[in-house]
């Protein structure tokens, strides 16, 4: 069978914010991220896709559970609700997106022939948008945005080191890459430090982009 999501969205769709469904925030087709993937060509005979769905903050807060050990009933319920929200957002037919977890939630375990979503993985990202950013003592008031250990040739980047936003995460990675390219033999950010309130969060609120 064809993928209902792929059929409902433009062929060149890779990712986008969802604004017509309160339970959803972002939708991404991982299969189309890479230019050499067969799904981006004209001769696509493979109807299997990998998607990432991010819920809205209110939805995540309502169904919050221990992220290290999500209870099975929470997994079934949240998965079912998110699939239902996607159907409503894209005006798909009811139960067009059916997974094993959704069947369990609907108590229809015998109707396995209706499954269109072969596999799902639910993850609660408890620290998705940090309120604070780390600043080492060697840095000025504006953090450099990354850590790097020249002895072991390993670094760390992320929004928690620069600014709590998608742009902050990207810029942190860019700065680390530039440092490794230009000053690979010099460590940075490994001294003692502290977490400070993120100014971007104060200005724009949690979840800014």
N, C-alpha and C positions, 0 to 999 in steps of 0.2 A: 504494500500500500504506500501511497505517497504521504509525505509529511504534511499534516494539516497546517503547521506554522509556516513552513516554507511556501506553501501554496497561497496563504493569506497575505504574505508580505512581499514587497518588491524583490526581484531576483538579486539586486545589488545590496540588499539590506544586510548589515553586519551587526550593528548594535544601535540602541537608542533608548532614551528615557520614555517612560510610560506616564502619560498625563490624564488618561481617561478612565483610570481604575484605581481606587483608593488603596487597594491592597498591594499594588505593584509600584516599583520605582524604576527598574532597568531591565532590559531584555537584550541578550547577546547570543549570536549564533557563532559558537566557537569553530565550527567546521569551516566557515567562510573567512576566517581571519587570515589564512595563509594563501598567498597568490598562486602557489603551485598546487592547490587542492583541486581535485576533479570537480567539486561542486561549483567552482568558479568558471568552468569551461562550458562549451556549448553541448558537449556530449556527456551529459550526466546520467548515468545508469544506476547510480547508487542513491537510494532514497532514505538513507540513515543519516541523521544529523545529531550534533551535540549542542545543547543549549544551556545557557546560564540565566537564571531568573533571580533577580534581587527584589525582595519585598520592600514595602515602605516601612519607615520607622515605627509608626503606630501599630501596624500589623505585627511586626517583630516583638514589640513590647507586650502586646496582648497575649501572644503565644510563647512568651519567654519560658525556657526550661533549661535544666543543667546541660550546658553545651558539650561536656565531656561524655555524657551518657544520656542521650535523648530517649525518653520513654517511647516504646513502639506506638502507643496510641497517639502521641503527639506527632510522630513522624507521619502516620497515616492521615491524620486530620489536616495538618499543615500542608502536606503535599497535595492532598485533594483540594483544599481551598485555593492554593496557588494555581493549580491547573484550571480550576473553575474560573478564576479571575482572568487568566490568559484567554480563555474561551470568550468571556464577556468583552474583554478589551478588543479582541480581533473579530468579534461577531461570528465566532465559529458555532457550529451546531452543538447542542448540549451533549456532554460526554464524548466530544470528539477527541479529547486528550484523556486517555484512560491508562492508568498504570496499575500495577499490582497493589500498591498502597491505597490507591483510590478505591479499588474494588473492595478491599478490606474495610475501608471506612464506610462504604455504602452497603456493606454486608452482601456483596454479590460475588463471592469468591469463586462461584462455579462458572462465571461468564468470562473465562480467561481468553476466549476467542476474540473478545472486544478490545483487548489491550493494544494500544497504539504507541504507548511510551514504554519502551523495553526495559529501561533501567533509570532509577532516580537516586540522587544522593542529597540528603538534606543536611545543611550545615548552619548552625547558629554562630554568627560572627559577633561575639560579645564585645569586642574592642574595635569595631569597624571604624569609628570616628573618634579618636582620642581627644580629650579636652585639653591635654597638656602636651608640650613638646620638650624633648630632652636637650639640655644645653650643657656642654662640658665646661669646666673651669677655664680652659685655654681659649674659649671663644668669647667674643664681645657680646653685646646685648642681642645681636642678630645671629642665630645659630648657622653654622656652616651647612648643616643639613645632612650629614652622613658621618659614618665612623669607618676608619680604615686601619688595619694592622699590617704594616709592611713586613714584619717578621714571618707571618704566616700567609701573607698575600691574600687576605680575606677582608671584606668590607660589609657594611650593613647600611641599608637605605630604607626610606619609608616616610609616610606622612607624619609619623610620631617624632621624626627627627628635624622637621622643618615647618610644616604647616598642615593643619588637618583638612585636607581637601585632595581631590584627584590631581589637581595641578601641583600641589605640594609633594605628593608621592612621585610624580613624574620628574619634577625638578630635582628632588633628592637623588633619584637614580642617575640623572644626567650629570649632576655635580660629582657624584662618586666616580662615574666613568671617566670624567675629565681629569679628576685627581689621579686615578690609576694610570691614565695615559701620559700625564705630564710629570707626576711626582711619585712614581710607584715605590721608590725606596724610602719614602717618608710616611710615618704613621700620623694619624690625625683623629682627635676626638676621644682618645682613650683615657684621659685624665678623669678625676672625679668630677661630678657635676650634679645637676638637679633638674627636676621637671618643673617647667614654668607654664603658666596659663597661656594657651595659644591665642595670640592677638587676632588671628583670622576668625576664630570661633567667636570671639567677643564682638567683632565687627559684623560678620555675616551670618552667624548662627551655625549650629551643627549641620553637617552635610553639605556645605558649600562646595562648589565645583571650581 
